[in-house]
């Protein structure tokens, strides 16, 4: 009997060690929010990823400029001991494209996001196809000491423009806590196009009013996306309204060989 109990305990320990080893092998997930959002926009996605054993970090994206924001994210990613899946929403797609090092980042996931080529800006890409109504919903720019300006979405326009498929009360909170982006950041030309060297995945809603869905589809095709998911009726913040779908494609990118 003692031998049987000992064997059972040793077997359980071995299984536990195997489980820990498997968890350790998972890549880290780094989430980069875009303009007019903030890190908590990933909360639903984080909950699902962590439940599935992933280590997750949601970056406080500075939203100051493509190069400077990319440098910020690049230094953070370099601190991880494991490979990383880098995920960007909206303007955050420009940031991850700028930041990703193929030696460290195994996959890129674009969530309703820009995937610019060298020399392209967010403004260039959002105007490539008709459909964006963002310009008419912006508040008066806020002047900055360096001569630049910060941009916000008018709070009374935020729900319909940015998060139409999110409950009104939740969208109202998102409007109040939105992070501004500089106008210069949206017009800044990208230097690096990491999607040319790193496998990419895309997910977006077909009711996006910020980035025309046709533009995202075009970018996904150009990047030779491994999988492109279009969520019917989803707004620009598909990670808020459909966190399970976004978490699923991130895990697909994390487990791809």
Buried (B, 14 or more C-beta within 10 A) or exposed (E): EEEEEEEEEEEEEEEEEEEEEEEEEBBBBBBBBBBBBBBBBBEBBBBBBEEBEBBBBBBEBBBBBBBBBBBBBBEBBEEBEEBBBBBBBBBBBBBBBBBBBEEBBBBBBBBBBBBBBEEBBBBBBBBBBEBBEBEEBBBEBEEBEEEBBBBBBEBEBBBBBBBBBBEEEBBBEBBEEBBBBBBBBBEBBBEBBBBBEBBBBBBBBBBBBBBBBBBBBBBBEEBEBBBBBBBEEBBBBBBBBBBEBBBBBBBBBBEEE
